[in-house]
Amino acid sequence: MSGDGWALLGLHGHGWGDLLQLTLHFMLLSMLAVGGAITTAPDMQRYLVQQQGWMSAEQFTASVAIAQAAPGPNILFVALMGWNVAGVAGVLATMGGIMLPSSVLALSVGRYGRRRADARPLRAFTTGMVPLTLGLLLSTGWILVSPNRDHWGVLALAAVTVVVMTRTRLSPMWLIALGAVVGMLGWA
Protein backbone atom coordinates (compact mmCIF):
# COMPACT_ATOMS: atom_id res chain seq x y z
CA MET A 1 0.00 0.00 0.00
CA SER A 2 1.32 3.45 -0.84
CA GLY A 3 1.97 6.11 1.78
CA ASP A 4 -1.35 7.79 0.92
CA GLY A 5 -3.15 4.46 1.34
CA TRP A 6 -1.78 4.05 4.86
CA ALA A 7 -2.85 7.61 5.64
CA LEU A 8 -6.45 6.60 4.91
CA LEU A 9 -6.34 4.35 7.96
CA GLY A 10 -6.04 7.49 10.07
CA LEU A 11 -3.59 6.17 12.63
CA HIS A 12 -3.63 9.55 14.45
CA GLY A 13 0.13 9.36 14.92
CA HIS A 14 0.15 5.82 16.29
CA GLY A 15 2.43 3.12 14.99
CA TRP A 16 1.79 -0.54 14.34
CA GLY A 17 3.19 -1.39 17.78
CA ASP A 18 0.52 0.80 19.39
CA LEU A 19 -2.17 -0.94 17.34
CA LEU A 20 -0.85 -4.33 18.39
CA GLN A 21 -0.91 -3.24 22.06
CA LEU A 22 -4.45 -1.97 21.60
CA THR A 23 -5.58 -5.22 19.99
CA LEU A 24 -3.92 -7.41 22.61
CA HIS A 25 -5.38 -5.38 25.48
CA PHE A 26 -8.87 -5.61 24.01
CA MET A 27 -8.38 -9.35 23.42
CA LEU A 28 -7.64 -9.72 27.12
CA LEU A 29 -10.69 -7.64 28.00
CA SER A 30 -12.75 -9.82 25.70
CA MET A 31 -12.04 -12.79 27.92
CA LEU A 32 -13.05 -10.78 31.01
CA ALA A 33 -16.23 -9.30 29.53
CA VAL A 34 -18.70 -11.34 31.56
CA GLY A 35 -22.07 -9.72 30.95
CA GLY A 36 -20.95 -7.87 27.82
CA ALA A 37 -18.17 -5.52 26.77
CA ILE A 38 -19.62 -2.68 28.85
CA THR A 39 -18.56 -4.50 32.02
CA THR A 40 -14.93 -3.94 31.06
CA ALA A 41 -15.38 -0.20 30.54
CA PRO A 42 -13.58 0.66 33.80
CA ASP A 43 -10.43 -1.07 32.60
CA MET A 44 -10.81 0.43 29.12
CA GLN A 45 -10.94 3.84 30.77
CA ARG A 46 -7.91 3.05 32.91
CA TYR A 47 -5.92 1.82 29.92
CA LEU A 48 -6.93 4.38 27.28
CA VAL A 49 -7.21 7.49 29.48
CA GLN A 50 -4.94 7.03 32.48
CA GLN A 51 -2.22 4.63 31.33
CA GLN A 52 -1.80 5.45 27.63
CA GLY A 53 -3.24 8.98 27.52
CA TRP A 54 -4.80 8.26 24.14
CA MET A 55 -8.18 9.77 25.13
CA SER A 56 -9.45 12.27 27.67
CA ALA A 57 -11.96 11.25 30.35
CA GLU A 58 -14.54 13.41 28.57
CA GLN A 59 -13.94 11.69 25.22
CA PHE A 60 -14.26 8.32 26.90
CA THR A 61 -17.54 9.16 28.63
CA ALA A 62 -18.94 10.78 25.48
CA SER A 63 -18.04 7.71 23.42
CA VAL A 64 -19.91 5.41 25.79
CA ALA A 65 -22.91 7.75 26.01
CA ILE A 66 -23.18 8.24 22.24
CA ALA A 67 -22.91 4.54 21.50
CA GLN A 68 -25.41 3.57 24.20
CA ALA A 69 -27.92 6.16 22.96
CA ALA A 70 -27.58 5.10 19.33
CA PRO A 71 -29.67 2.25 17.97
CA GLY A 72 -27.80 -0.97 17.39
CA PRO A 73 -25.58 -3.25 19.41
CA ASN A 74 -24.23 -2.01 22.74
CA ILE A 75 -20.69 -2.91 21.68
CA LEU A 76 -20.57 0.13 19.38
CA PHE A 77 -18.83 2.08 22.15
CA VAL A 78 -15.75 -0.10 21.58
CA ALA A 79 -15.66 1.01 17.93
CA LEU A 80 -15.87 4.66 19.03
CA MET A 81 -12.96 4.11 21.41
CA GLY A 82 -10.90 2.72 18.54
CA TRP A 83 -11.93 5.57 16.25
CA ASN A 84 -10.88 8.19 18.82
CA VAL A 85 -7.52 6.49 19.36
CA ALA A 86 -6.44 5.59 15.82
CA GLY A 87 -9.19 6.10 13.26
CA VAL A 88 -10.21 3.18 11.05
CA ALA A 89 -7.20 1.13 12.15
CA GLY A 90 -8.20 1.70 15.78
CA VAL A 91 -11.74 0.52 15.07
CA LEU A 92 -10.37 -2.66 13.50
CA ALA A 93 -7.97 -3.18 16.42
CA THR A 94 -10.52 -2.67 19.19
CA MET A 95 -13.42 -4.49 17.54
CA GLY A 96 -11.27 -7.40 16.40
CA GLY A 97 -9.69 -7.62 19.83
CA ILE A 98 -12.94 -7.48 21.79
CA MET A 99 -14.93 -9.80 19.53
CA LEU A 100 -12.65 -12.57 18.31
CA PRO A 101 -11.60 -14.34 21.55
CA SER A 102 -15.00 -14.15 23.25
CA SER A 103 -16.79 -15.27 20.08
CA VAL A 104 -14.58 -18.33 19.72
CA LEU A 105 -15.00 -19.11 23.42
CA ALA A 106 -18.79 -18.59 23.32
CA LEU A 107 -19.12 -20.88 20.33
CA SER A 108 -17.07 -23.60 22.01
CA VAL A 109 -18.75 -23.31 25.41
CA GLY A 110 -22.20 -23.12 23.80
CA ARG A 111 -21.62 -26.40 22.03
CA TYR A 112 -20.27 -27.94 25.25
CA GLY A 113 -23.19 -26.59 27.30
CA ARG A 114 -25.82 -27.98 24.95
CA ARG A 115 -24.33 -31.44 25.33
CA ARG A 116 -24.10 -31.19 29.15
CA ALA A 117 -26.89 -28.79 30.16
CA ASP A 118 -27.82 -30.79 33.26
CA ALA A 119 -24.30 -31.10 34.64
CA ARG A 120 -24.02 -29.76 38.19
CA PRO A 121 -20.64 -27.99 37.64
CA LEU A 122 -22.05 -26.11 34.65
CA ARG A 123 -25.11 -24.96 36.63
CA ALA A 124 -22.87 -23.93 39.56
CA PHE A 125 -20.60 -21.92 37.26
CA THR A 126 -23.56 -20.12 35.68
CA THR A 127 -25.03 -19.28 39.08
CA GLY A 128 -21.66 -18.09 40.39
CA MET A 129 -21.23 -15.64 37.52
CA VAL A 130 -24.27 -13.57 38.55
CA PRO A 131 -22.61 -11.61 41.41
CA LEU A 132 -19.47 -11.09 39.32
CA THR A 133 -21.51 -9.62 36.47
CA LEU A 134 -23.41 -7.33 38.84
CA GLY A 135 -20.18 -6.12 40.41
CA LEU A 136 -18.68 -5.36 37.02
CA LEU A 137 -21.77 -3.44 35.96
CA LEU A 138 -21.73 -1.39 39.18
CA SER A 139 -18.05 -0.52 38.70
CA THR A 140 -18.81 0.52 35.11
CA GLY A 141 -21.52 2.87 36.36
CA TRP A 142 -19.15 4.33 38.94
CA ILE A 143 -16.54 5.06 36.25
CA LEU A 144 -19.10 6.60 33.89
CA VAL A 145 -20.33 9.05 36.55
CA SER A 146 -16.79 9.99 37.59
CA PRO A 147 -16.64 13.34 35.70
CA ASN A 148 -19.70 14.54 37.66
CA ARG A 149 -19.53 12.34 40.75
CA ASP A 150 -19.46 15.34 43.11
CA HIS A 151 -22.92 16.51 41.97
CA TRP A 152 -25.80 15.36 44.20
CA GLY A 153 -28.13 14.82 41.22
CA VAL A 154 -25.76 12.36 39.56
CA LEU A 155 -25.39 10.31 42.74
CA ALA A 156 -29.16 10.33 43.34
CA LEU A 157 -29.83 9.24 39.77
CA ALA A 158 -27.26 6.43 40.07
CA ALA A 159 -28.82 5.25 43.34
CA VAL A 160 -32.35 5.31 41.88
CA THR A 161 -31.11 3.34 38.88
CA VAL A 162 -29.51 0.65 41.03
CA VAL A 163 -32.63 0.28 43.20
CA VAL A 164 -35.05 0.17 40.27
CA MET A 165 -32.94 -2.29 38.28
CA THR A 166 -32.48 -4.68 41.22
CA ARG A 167 -36.09 -4.61 42.43
CA THR A 168 -38.19 -4.34 39.25
CA ARG A 169 -38.31 -5.66 35.73
CA LEU A 170 -38.60 -2.14 34.30
CA SER A 171 -36.78 -1.62 31.02
CA PRO A 172 -33.46 0.27 31.39
CA MET A 173 -34.63 2.56 28.59
CA TRP A 174 -36.99 4.30 31.06
CA LEU A 175 -34.05 5.06 33.33
CA ILE A 176 -32.01 6.33 30.40
CA ALA A 177 -34.93 8.63 29.53
CA LEU A 178 -35.11 9.74 33.17
CA GLY A 179 -31.39 10.52 33.07
CA ALA A 180 -31.88 12.59 29.91
CA VAL A 181 -34.69 14.60 31.52
CA VAL A 182 -32.68 15.13 34.72
CA GLY A 183 -29.72 16.27 32.64
CA MET A 184 -31.81 18.65 30.51
CA LEU A 185 -33.24 20.22 33.67
CA GLY A 186 -29.72 20.75 34.98
CA TRP A 187 -30.23 18.56 38.04
CA ALA A 188 -27.27 16.36 37.14
Secondary structure, 3 states (H helix, E strand, C coil): CCHHHHHCCCCCCCCHHHHHHHHHHHHHHHHHCCCCHHHHHHHHHHHHHHHCCCCCHHHHHHHHHHHHHCCCCCCHHHHHHHHHHHHHHHHHHHHHHHHHHHHHHHHHHHHHHHHCCCCHHHHHHHHHHHHHHHHHHHHHHHHHCHHHCCCHHHHHHHHHHHHHHHHCCCCHHHHHHHHHHHHHCCCC
